[in-house]
Amino acid sequence: MRDLNTLADGDLEPMAAAAREAAEILRILAKTGDTVVGEILRGQGTFFEWRHYPPGDVYDAEFHAQYYYHAHPEAERRTGEHGHFHTFLRPLGMPAGVRPAPLPDFTPAADGNDDLSHLVAITMDRDGTPLSLFTTNRWVTGETWYAAGDVIAMLGQFRIDHARPSWPVNRWVSAVFGLFRPEIEALLRERDGAVAAWQARHPDRNVYEDRSLEVTSEVEIVLEDRIRDVERAWRQRRRSRGVLQHAS
């Protein structure tokens, strides 16, 4: 995990805002005994493996951010995992100048907004607590492949800014991006390194469609610890700046 004291003010401040947002959402959900996972599955009936929740995914037509929750068969899940969120950004929400990686098998989608990029996945336990963040190979989500640097540029654009199907979950997923931004950036760089290393070991295969390579990077997280550590680091940073300003 990144040493928060090494971050510039411009990086730490938005993380502190995301920490406050995540903490407030968890506080509100806890008052009624609700959880992030319970919210996204509310009213959906029997929970089926592989099915997207909610049906049709969550898509913000203003920011072109998208996510869904699902679960693999139990034998394929991590220890303690109930399911995970997959998050995406579509081209109309991407920063100017971002283009798909020029892979030999790339064919532009007929719809200019369909060449979406997978950003990161968030593993959840049954109680609604996030366990890890991970990235995947292209075939896993059927995404269009973008180089890590371009996906990192997309992270600040991810935002779900509407009420349905759950206002708390929409804001919580968005807050996770800010709260773990350094780790997500590192995961994306590691993803590209893993893919390149795999291709070097298997030069006769299309690495992006190789079912033997699924998860390309992963890191365990503890949300409450990160919220606490970010808030503490930001308070100390502000206190230090105040002392310096007073001394001058």
N, C-alpha and C positions, 0 to 999 in steps of 0.2 A: 504494500500500500504506500502511496506517496507521502512523503514527509511534508505536512502542511506548512511548516515554517519556511520551506523553500519557495513557496508560491508568492508571486507578486500580488500586490493589493488588488489589481484588476482581475486576477483569477480567484483570489480567496473571497472577495466580497460577494460575487454571485453565488458561490458555494454556500456562504452563510445565509443568503436569502433563500436558497433551496432548502437548507437545513430547517429554517423556520417554517417554511411551507410544509415540508414533510411532517415535522413534529405536530403542527396544528391539525393536519388531516388525520393523523393517527389519534390525536386527542379527541377529535370529534367522533370518529368511528368507535373509539373505545367506550364512549358515553352510552352507546346503545348496544354494546357487545358485538359490533360489526367489524369486518375485516376487509382488506382489499380484495382478497380472493372471493369472499362471500358476496361482496358487492357486484363483481363482474359476472357472477353466476346466478345472481338473484333472478328468480322467475324463469330460469332456463330449463327446469325439469331435470330429468336424469342426466348426469354428466357422462358423456361418451368420449372415449379416447379418440384423438386426432381431430375431432370437430372443433371448428373455430368458435370462440365465445367473445363477444356476441356474434350471432350469425351475420355475415356480411362485413365483419370487422368494425372497428371504430375509425372513422376518417374525418379529419377536419378539412373542410373544403376551402378554408381561408389560408391555412398554413401548409396544407397538403401533407400532413403527418398522419400516420396510420399505425394501429397496433391491433393485436388479437391475443387471446389467451388460449392455450390448449395443453393437452397432456399426451405423452407417449404411453404405450403399454407399460405396466408397472415394472416389468423386468428390465426395461430400458431407462428407467428413471434413476436419477442420482439418489443417494441416501437421504431420506427425509423429504424428497421432492414430491409435490402434488402436481405441479404443472409449471408452465413458464409463459411469460409475455414475449412476443416477437414485435419489434418496433421497426418502422420504415419511414423513409421520406421519398415522396414522388418528385419528379423533375420540376414541376411548377413551383415547388417550395425550396428548391436548391439554390445555393449562391450562384451568382453569375460566373460563367466560365467553366463550371464543372461539367465534365463529359464522361461517359462510360469509358472504361479501360478498353483500349484497342485490341481486344482479343481476336484471334483468327476466326472464332465461331460466333462473333457478335453480329447480330442482325437487329437494327433498330425496330422498336415496336411500332405498329401502325398508328397507335394512339400516342401522341407525343408525351403523355403523362404516365405511360405505363412502364417506363424503364426505371422502376423504383429500386432504391438501395436499402438493404437491411442494415440497421445501425448496430443494435445490440439486443441480446435476449436477457431476461431477468427471471431466474429460477425462484420459485415460491414454494413454501411449505403449506400444509393444510391450514395452519393458523394465520396465514396471510403475511408471513415474515419472509423477506427476500433472503436467499441463501448464497447466490452467486450471480455474476454477470458472465456471459460468454458470447463468442462470435461463431459463425458457421460458414461452411463451404457454400458455394453458389447453389448447388443442386438442392440443398436442404429447404430453402424457401422459394426457389425459382426466381430469385432476384436478378437484376442486371449488376454486373461487377463493376465497382468503382475502386480506384486505388485508395489506400488507407488515408493519404493526405486529403483527398477530396471528401471522403466520408467524415473525417474529423472536422472539416469545414462545415459539414451539414449539421453537426450535433447541436449547435446553437439555434438552429432553425426548427428543431422539433418542438412542437407545441400543440396540445389538444385543448382548445379554448371554447368548449361548449359543454352543455350539461348532460347530454345523453351518452351512453346509457347510465353513467354514474359520474357525477361531478367530482366526488372525492377521488375516484380511481384515475380519471383523466388528469387531474392535477398532481396526483401522487406519481404517476408514471413520468410526467414531465419533470417533476422535482428530482427524481432519481438521476436524470441526465445531468442536472447541475451539480448534484451532491457528489457524484462519482465521476465527474468529467475527466480528471487526470487518469484514472484507471481505465476508462473506456478508450481514451486515446491510446494508451499503452496496449490494450487488447487489440485494437485495430492494426497497429504496427506489427504486433506479434502474429496476427492473422496472416498478413501478407508474407511475413517471414516463414511461417509454417507452410503456406501454399508453395512458396518458391522452393523450400527444402524438399517438399514432397515431390514436386515436379522433377527436381534434379535426381531423386532416387528412382523415379518411375518415368523416364523420358518418353516411353511409348504410350502413355495414357494422357487423356484430357483431364488434368488434375481437378478442374472445376466441376466435373461430372463424376468423379471417382467416388463411389459409395463407400470406399474404405476410409475416406477422410470426411468426417462429419463436423465435429467441434474443432475449431482451429485455435482457440485460446479461451481461457477461463480464469476467473479469480473469485475466491470466496469473499463475501462481504458481511459485515454486521452493521445494520442500519443504525441502530441506537447508538453504537459506539461512534460511528461517523458523525452523526448529528451532534453528539456531545463534543467530539474533538474539534469539529469545525467551529462550533459556537465558541469554544474556549480559545482557539487560535485567533479568531476574529476579535474577540474581546481584548486579548493580549495585544494584538496588532494596533487596535484603536487606542488602548491605554498607552502604548509605547509612543505612538504618534502624538498623542496629547502632551505627554511629558516633554517630547522634543520641541513641540511648538511653544510650550510654556517657557522652556529654557532659552529659546531664541528671543 
